[in-house]
C-alpha cells in the first residue's frame, strides 16, 4: 500500500500539470457561486476540520502541499483522507491530455474501497454540474445516503433557478427524481423533503400522495396541502391533475383536510377550489350528475 502521507507519492509534478492555475481556480469559484457558496468537496473538507472555501482550490504547489498536510493530519479515519486525495487527483485527471488515470491508480495503490471511489467521483461531477454523470455514481446501491439532502436540494434547485414560467415543466425534475427513485434517500432536513415533494407534486399526483403517507400526521397534512396547492397553481392542467387527485381513495383524515383546505384554508383563495370540490363531489356521489361536471370543465 502506498504511503499517502508522502506528498510525492500522491501528486504528479506541477511541471507536468497544474489544475489550480488562474483559469482552473476561477472555474472552481464559478461553480462554487452557483451552489450558493458551498461545493460538495467543501462539505467533505469541513468534516476533517478544514475551513470551507479557503483551502480549496489550493493556491499553487505550496497551497496543494499545505492542503495535503492538513488532510493527512486530520483525526478522521484513513479512508476519508484517501477519498479527499482521490477527489483532488480527479482534478488533475480532468485537464491532462488523454484523461490520465492518476486518481484510479492512486485509489488502487492506497486501497481505497470502491464505494468511496464511486461516492467521491459522484460528488466531483456534482461540483462540476455534470449532473447526469453524478447521478450514475451517486445512485449506486453500495453507497450510504451521505449528502442525500444536499444532493437532492441541488438537483431540485437546478430547474427552479432556470424556470421561465410560474410552474416548472415535468422534464425539469428528471434528474432529481431519477436520483430519488434510485437512491431512495431518507431525508434529515425539512428543506430537502419539501423541495423533493414539490418536484413529485408537479410531476405525478398519485406518487406524491403515496409519498406523503410515509410521514407522521402533522407532516402528512402539510404535504397533502402542498400537493393541493401545486394542483391549483397550474390552472391549465386543473382538469387532468384534479381528476387524478379526486379519483384517489382518500382516508377519512385526508377527506377532512381536503374539505378544510379548499373551503376555509389557503385553497379557498384559488378560483380552482370550487372546481376541485365539485369534482370530488361527483366521485364520492355527493354530486350525482356527471353532466354537471362536464359542463363545469368544458369539452
Residue pairs with C-beta under 8 A, 6 or more apart in sequence:
1 109
1 110
1 111
2 9
2 10
2 106
2 109
2 110
3 9
4 10
4 72
4 78
4 81
4 82
4 85
4 106
4 110
5 72
7 65
7 68
7 69
10 68
10 85
10 89
10 106
11 64
11 68
11 88
11 89
11 92
12 92
12 102
14 60
14 61
14 64
16 96
17 92
17 95
17 96
17 100
18 24
18 60
18 61
19 57
19 91
19 92
19 94
19 95
20 28
20 57
20 58
20 59
20 60
20 63
20 64
20 91
24 57
24 91
24 95
25 57
25 59
28 39
28 56
28 57
28 127
29 57
31 39
31 127
31 128
31 129
32 38
32 39
32 42
32 53
34 129
35 127
35 154
37 53
38 52
38 53
39 56
39 127
40 123
40 124
40 126
40 127
40 147
40 150
40 151
41 56
41 84
41 87
41 123
41 124
41 127
42 52
42 53
42 56
43 52
43 147
43 150
44 80
44 83
44 84
44 87
44 120
44 123
45 51
45 52
45 55
45 56
45 84
46 52
47 76
47 80
48 70
48 71
48 74
48 76
48 80
48 81
48 84
49 74
49 75
50 67
50 70
50 71
50 74
55 63
55 66
55 67
55 70
56 67
57 63
57 91
58 64
58 66
58 67
64 88
67 88
68 85
71 81
71 84
71 85
72 81
74 80
74 81
79 112
79 113
79 116
82 107
82 110
82 111
82 112
82 116
83 112
83 116
83 117
83 119
83 120
84 120
85 106
85 110
86 103
86 106
86 107
86 112
86 116
86 117
86 120
87 120
87 123
87 124
89 102
89 103
89 106
90 103
90 120
90 121
90 124
91 124
92 100
92 102
92 103
93 99
93 100
93 101
93 102
93 103
94 128
96 102
104 117
106 112
107 117
114 142
115 140
115 142
115 143
118 137
118 138
118 140
118 142
118 143
119 137
119 138
119 143
119 146
121 137
122 134
122 135
122 136
122 137
122 138
122 140
122 143
123 134
123 138
123 147
125 131
125 133
125 134
125 137
126 134
126 138
126 151
126 154
131 155
131 158
131 175
132 175
134 151
135 155
135 175
135 178
135 179
135 182
138 151
138 179
138 183
139 178
139 179
139 182
139 183
143 183
145 183
145 185
145 186
148 183
148 185
148 186
148 187
148 192
149 185
149 187
149 188
149 189
149 191
149 192
150 192
151 179
151 185
152 176
152 179
152 180
152 185
152 187
152 192
152 195
152 196
153 189
153 191
153 192
153 195
155 175
155 176
155 179
156 173
156 176
156 195
156 196
156 198
156 199
157 195
158 172
158 175
158 176
159 168
159 169
159 172
159 173
159 176
160 168
163 172
166 233
167 202
167 233
167 234
168 202
170 202
170 203
173 199
173 202
173 203
176 196
176 199
177 199
177 200
177 203
180 196
180 199
180 200
187 193
187 196
193 219
194 226
197 208
197 211
197 212
197 223
197 226
197 227
198 226
198 230
200 207
200 208
200 211
201 208
201 226
201 227
201 230
201 231
202 230
202 234
205 227
205 231
205 241
205 244
205 245
205 248
206 244
206 248
208 223
208 227
208 230
209 224
209 227
209 245
209 248
211 223
212 220
212 223
212 224
212 227
213 220
215 223
217 253
220 253
221 253
221 257
224 254
224 257
224 258
224 261
225 257
225 261
225 265
225 266
225 267
227 245
228 245
228 258
228 261
228 262
228 267
228 276
229 266
229 267
231 237
231 238
231 241
231 242
231 245
231 272
231 276
232 238
232 267
232 270
232 272
232 273
232 276
233 270
234 241
235 271
235 272
238 272
238 275
238 276
239 297
242 272
242 275
242 276
242 279
243 279
245 276
246 276
246 279
246 280
246 282
246 283
247 283
250 258
258 280
259 277
261 267
261 268
262 268
262 273
262 276
262 277
263 273
263 277
267 273
267 276
275 296
275 297
278 287
278 292
278 293
278 296
279 293
279 296
279 297
280 286
281 287
282 288
282 289
282 290
282 292
282 293
287 293
